[in-house]
Structure formats: structure tokens, C-alpha cells
Amino acid sequence: MTKLVRGSAGTRTANRGAIIAALLSGAEIDRRQLVEQTGLSWATVARIVDDLLSDGLVLEQRKIVREGPGRQAVALGFNPRAGLVCGIDLGGTYCRMVIADGIGSAIVKCRDETPRSLEAGELASWIATRVLGLVERYGDGVPLTSVAIGLPGVVASTKDRVVGAFNLPQILGTTFVETVGAGLGVPTMIDNDSNLALLGELHYGALPRDETVVLLSLGTGLGSAVAFNRQVLAGPEGLLGEFGRLRLPGRKERLRDLLSGAGLLTLARAAGHRLGSADEVFAEPDRFGDLVDEIHEALLHLVSIVALAYEPSTVVFTGGFSGAFSDSVLETVSAETYQTVGVHSDLRRSVLGDSGGLLGAMAAALSGYYTAIGVARHQVASITTSDLGVVALLDGCAVDQSAKEELA
């Protein structure tokens, strides 16, 4: 390990990052308070602040009047218009995007039908064109700095390839990842959509941030993610938590065949049921009684596996398919899991709903931006704190509906 010495480039970067992190806390702060918070000398703080002002990353705000001798202080704030970020939640049915400023205030969002017929490179180019169009239209000349994309698939730990994509198979491999990054022209991070949904819950939801938590995403497919002490875990091939692949005991069907919309629809039709959507199974429980019982047993099996694997304090459910399970069902599954494996986990619904994955992608893009301007990775997690108000801000931002016109 290289030891940092006074005046080294590493030390200067760390000092700069510490000051930016303090400014991103949201509190009104001046140079003297920066000295107190960071422990840096007055000369170091003054020099770095001058550099940040010159770079346009920091703005001087109102004057702070203090009692006693000395000149008035000037409040400093991080410049939210120094750069834009983009979060993308790419699904098999819809593609959601949000453009936000440097402190995570959403400027514009959109939801388009995912053009599933496009090949990997074409889909990547469509996404890049859509993002750059939003930035040009709504960004007021502020540059795009970072993008994060949540994918409905398994992403390798190197983040350079997709190794599994049940509901959007064309993104498998490296072509999609390479093409979308090249088209956007800024650092672009990809990850499994469940991982980013959990990141969104940790940053903006109501999850206990310092405990072990698991997210189960039951939608078109089945996904999961786990976090220890605010860190979302990932295996070398991105397969950690891919429980949907597991076969049910004594059967050829997999967990995803009973606990996802696409899987259940296929399974029910194969059994001779004429269905338009998986929702019909729960709308007519008397007609599908045996199948509903099987679904509940599959849910108990899944939660029991999760409980033994991670001993989570909380399991949060998200995705449209999860809405089929009532609060009483979740309470029953929690109690039966405890009786079966001896682990008590609080089973609850996501407070972010469909916005979780999009907010998680935005948080990941912000993290990439902050890291690029010098904030240490361990400091980034403390910047974006839980704030349910961000959902209302997201819902209240501008909505762009031009994609259909562009595709026509």
C-alpha cells in the first residue's frame, strides 16, 4: 500500500473529496466550518475552495452575519448545474429514464415501450439517442457526466458483459454494453436491475441501512439483491441471488415459473388455461385454487432459502407481480419461515414501488459523478441519505413523451 505524504497528489485528491462531500451534505456551510468539519488547515481549505469555484463546482451564496469582530462569511454550496446524470431502468416491457442535476433533483423523466425487436447494437443506439435528446432538450446546456443502467439480466462483476437475460435475450454478451457506452460518450455503469432497485431503497426508501436487507423483485421475471451494511453484494459472474433458476422440489419447474408474471402465464397456458394475463389467476382464486396454493408454497420456499442464506432483518418486495400477495399472506409466510428455519425477517412492500429501480440508477449515476470529481467511494454512501420526498420530486418533474414520435 502506498503511504500518502503531505503534498502528494493522493492527499490533494483526498482533501478535495472531503470538502466536496461536506458541501454535498446539503447544509449551509462556509470556509471556517469546512475547516472544523474536515480538520484541514485554513490555507488548504481556502486553496481548494478557490479551485472548486474556478471549476464551477461550487457557488458562493448568501452572506452569513456573525456576532463579534471579523468580516462577514460567505456561504458555499455545491453547484447542481455543474453536471447532469442519467438513470435508466431498462425492462422487458418499458424503459424508464430520468435526467437529474448534480444533487439528484430530477429535471425530466420518460417511460417508453422497450423496442424489443431491435438487436443489441440497435437497442443500445436507441437508448443513447434518447438520452442525448433529453439532455439537449431539457439540460439548458449543462453537460451530461454519468449514466447508470439497470438491466433485466445477470451482469458480470466486471460490468462489461451481460451473462444472462431471460426476458431481453439480445443484450447478452458485450455488444449492448460497448455500444451504449460509446454512444453516450460518458462513463456508463450497468448492473442488474434488482441490485439498483435495492440501492434505490437504501438511499431513498425506508429500509434499515445498517442491517442485512434483501429485495425480491417479482415482476415480468424474478430477481433478488442483498445488502450488508449499505453495500449491495455481487458475485464474480453476477449470479448471486439468482434464485429464480432453482427448480421446485421434486419438479422440473423453476421458482420463476410460479413467481413471475411471464413464467406463471406460460405455465398456466401449458396446463390448458386460457389467460390474457397472470393477474387472472389471483382474480379468480376458486377457479385456480390449486395453482394459487402452489404459488404460495413457492413463495414460502423462496423466502426460506433467502432467510437461511442471509438471515436478513428485512425482506422488501417490489414488482407488479408482488402486488398479488396480500399483507396477510406476507405475514403468514414470515411466521412459517420462522417456524421452518428459525430466522425471523420482516416482510414488507417497497415504499418506492416502480420508482425504486429508476431512483437506484440515478443514485448509481450520482455516485459515479461524485467519484469522478474526487469524492472517495466510502464517502459517497453518506451523501445521498434516505429521503422519501425524492419520490414526490420525481413524480413532479417534467415528463417527456416524444419517443413514440421518434420511433414512428
PyMOL commands that set and color helices and strands:
alter all, ss='L'
color gray80, all
select helices_A, chain A and resi 9-23+31-38+42-55+80-82+120-138+169-171+175-184+193-204+243-245+255-258+261-270+279-283+289-310+320-324+327-341+355-372+377-380+389-396+403-407
alter helices_A, ss='H'
color red, helices_A
select strands_A, chain A and resi 58-64+73-78+84-90+94-100+106-113+144-151+154-155+162-164+188-192+213-218+222-228+231-232+314-318+346-349+398-399
alter strands_A, ss='S'
color yellow, strands_A
deselect
rebuild
show_as cartoon
